[in-house]
Amino acid sequence: MAFLAQKLISASGATEETDPDFNLVTQLYQFDGTNGAQNNTFTGVGASGASQSWTRNGSTTQGSFSPFSAEEGKWSVSFDGTDDYLSLPNHSDFTFGSGNWTVEAFVNVNVIDTNYKCIYSASYGVQFYVYNNQLHLAINDTDNTSGYMIAANSTAGQIASAGVWYHVAAYRDGNNFYCSVDGTVSSMGSSSATIATPSAQAPSIGIWGNTSLPMNGYISNLRVIKGTALYGSSNFTAPSTPLTAVTNTKLLTCCSNRFRDKSTSAHTLTPSSTPKIQPFSPFAPSAAYDASTMGGSGYFVRTNNDSISFSDSSLAIGNGDFTIEGWYYFDGDNSSSVGLFQQEDGVNGPAIGWWPAYSNGFQIYYGSSGTWTGTTNSGIRMFEWIHIAFVRSSGTIKVYVNGISSAGSISDTTNYTSTNFKIGQYYSTGYGMEGYISNFKMSLNAIYTSNFIPPTALVTPTSGGSSAASTKILVDFTNAAIIDSSQKTNVLTVGNAQLDTTVKKFGTASAEFDGTGDYLKIPTSPLMAFGTSSYTIEAFVYKRSTGAQFIYEGRDNSDTSARVLFYVNESNKLSTYQNNAVKGTASDTFTLNQWVHVALVRSGTTGYLFEDGTQVATWSSDTTDLLAPNSFLYIGTYQGGGTTYDWDGFIDELRITKSARYTSNFTAPTKEFPNL
């Protein structure tokens, strides 16, 4: 069991309880708020602070996932173990020669096995892997299959468990080569040879040679230093805070809300396949979720015709300057154009869509007669937060992607008189957004007129030279009633699933489900995959009627079997089903009409079920590589076909952690889970 730590919160010595495993919490729903509240109401701020009530179209939802879900340095990149990687330029920064160097990162693998999992490679010259529970370092002086002067596994320190963060490093100090795991050092051999220049393949992260030995897990804070052996032959204390660009740093990446190099070299990283930026790292947040500073996002699915819309006379832009900006995280179908926004339905501007099939360009509508321009090479990539700004300044339109002008200049002096606006769509319903939109703003001033650094905090009505009067739209998507306090997911409230303030375990409310079509639907994420790691799924549940009812459904109809189901079965007993088999079932009948703390735990290869802290089932040899849902995770329903098995009752304090919190009988929690 993880014990609560104490955090000093005032000079008087007052403390609040914090969770030392909070960085491993991947979902936390505390279900506090107003009676009857759902996630279907959207409001914004208009001219001079006027409140706007936006219309929800389709099944648009919202939640706490945002570009500011984690602080700078507290992000990672997930790699799926198949073909995900980041490529780097063939640059002298990655040619180490015979000098000192250091490559380090934090890694968290999904499985421990004998597949090599590449952390960093510079062609044949430097290859750095996780192999089984060790590190493997290969050094070559010919940049081909011969000439390995070092090829060894670490002998001290272990990558002992899947799902755990480890600091790893490979480095050269003079003629000596070393690897370390959490500061425990292994000597890998000695050589005076010159390391080969990476020419056969460009340097890469997460794969070797852009083709082989892919990472299956997460990499955070990868740093490459040329000219310095940061560590020596002795064991050392591993870093406990995000890495920084120290002297001689040539690359610092996998630690931001987007794919970027934070070193002064500012190398361009090119993602291949589907590596994904995630708010997940070895480091806990320094503050609990606060919508006013961290914002939220809307989640949109094109096939549902999702968008939000608003009409008001204040939205007429006129013929002057304006800026329309927001953050976008594209994570769905990009086989056709993806809509960002439009002012007028149809072919009039201003409106813009991402056009992947057109050389990754934009389709930009402007004017009043269907005039549009197609651009190429927009710079947009999937699975990262991207700031996009559409600006007209002195009769010229420019579009900026992460602060870089990417669509040339378009002459436009149109007097825009439309009083309508739609976020998450352009042109027509078939051209909608696929993914998340955050911190959306329209103001009647040109905030950006040259390349810039993207905002590092939420934009406000008065940021960027705007005034409260000139800001016509500001939508932060922070109206969700049911939120993930770990800031990693958004939640769709289906049917009449809502907060209830009359029946609750802790706090101000719980989630109520009436047993007939009420449930929560959560877009899939790599963080929903447990791999072979330890995990805990727990909640307080209140069941009002007998029969099979589901708490947690880790698959949808299109999924295979390697997922988790957690439920009360037809015989009214707590149970779990995984990989085409029932793993464990309680012997006692589940109690109705009262709160019961339930927990499903895997610790190593042993599984457990608990009710109110008492172990009610256990099983062994649990080595299933548990996957994330293909599309959505469900709370309060079953998606396997046939009967829905909807939950009839209440759920409070639902928490999912990538660690085993309980392995023997324990006292059930007596207060809300910490949100920090």
ABEGO torsion letter per residue (X at the ends): XBBBBBBBABAAGBBBBBBAAAAABABBBAGBEBBGBBAABBBBBBBGGBBBBBBBBEABBBBABBAAABBBGABBBBBAGAABBBBBBBBAAABAEABBBBBBBBBBBABBBABBBBABBBEAABBBBBBEABBBBBBBAAGBABGBABBBBBABEBBABBGBBBBBBBBBBEABBBBBBGGBBBBAEBBABBBBBBAABBBBBGBBGGABGBBBEBBBGBBBBBGBBABBABBBBBBABBBBBBBGBABBBGABABBBBABAAGBBBBBBEABBBBBBBABBBABBBBAAAAEBBBBBBAAAGBBBBBBBAAABAEABBBBBBBBBBBABBAABBBBABBABBEABOBBBBBBAABGGBBBBBBEAAGBBBBBBGAGBBBGBBBBBBBBBBGGBBBBBBGGBBAAEBBBBABBBABABBBBGBBGBAABBBBEBBBGBBBBBBBABABBBBBBABBBBAABGGBBAAABABBBAGAABABBBAAGABBBBBBEABBBBAABBABEABBBBBAGBGBBBBBBBBAAABAEABBBBBBBBBBBABBEBBBABBABBAABBABBBBBBBBAAGBBBBBBGGBBABBBABBBBBGBBBBBBBBBBEABBBBBBGGBBABBBBGBABBBBBBAABBBBGBBAAEEBAGBBBEBBBGBBBBBBBABABBBBBBABBBBAX
